[in-house]
Amino acid sequence: MFLLQLSAGSLSALRGYRYKQAHAKAVETRRQASARSIRMVPKVIQFIEEKIREKWSPDQISGLLKANGTPISHEWIYLYIWKDKRKGGTLYQHLRHRGKNIIVEPQSELAEAVSPIVLI
């Protein structure tokens, strides 16, 4: 005799793909992601600009904001600084390290640069 044990996860897999549930979950994820961007109010941006001009690093600013309940990543602060530079701003001049603009090569060029592996 053959006995099949089903866990809760495998039982739902037997019912197939549930597009309504998947859609509802995706909508909720999108809603939560858009709610996070509300933190970037002009008051916070002004604070970031002041601290950059005082020679604070984006890591230090991010840590202080996180401690005060407004988590903003240091990566976002760097993106904001380089966006300001492209618009003609001077925030980048106040960084301790001038930073390197990294140019990423397109995937197709990288694939051509790598020699293929030959199996014999």
Residue, then its C-alpha position, 0 to 999 in steps of 0.5 A: m500500500f502506498l501512503l502520500q503525505l501532503s504538507a500545507g505548501s504542497l496542497s496549495a501547489l496541487r490547486g495550481y496557480r492562483y492569479k487572484q491571490a498573486h495579483a492581490k499580493a503584488v498590489e499590496t507590495r506596490r502600495q507598501a513600496s509607494a508609502r515608503s517614498i513619503r519620507m522624502v519631504p523637503k524638510v528631510i532633503q534640506f537636512i541632508e543638504e545642510k549636513i553634506r555642506e558640513k562635510w558629513s558623509p552620506d553614511q553618517i547622515s543615513g545613520l542619524l536619520k535612521a536613529n531619528g525614525t526616518p530611514i534613508s539609505h546612504e545609497w539614496i543620498y549618493l544618488y541624490i548628490w549625483k543627480d544634483k551634480r547633473k543639474g548643475g549643483t555643487l553638493y558633490q564638491h562637499l563630499r570628503h571623497r570626490g567619488k568615482n563615476i563608475i561606467v558599467e559596460p553593456q552585457s553584450e560587450l562583457a560576453e564578447a570579452v570572455s573567451p568561450i569554454v571548450l569541452i573536448 
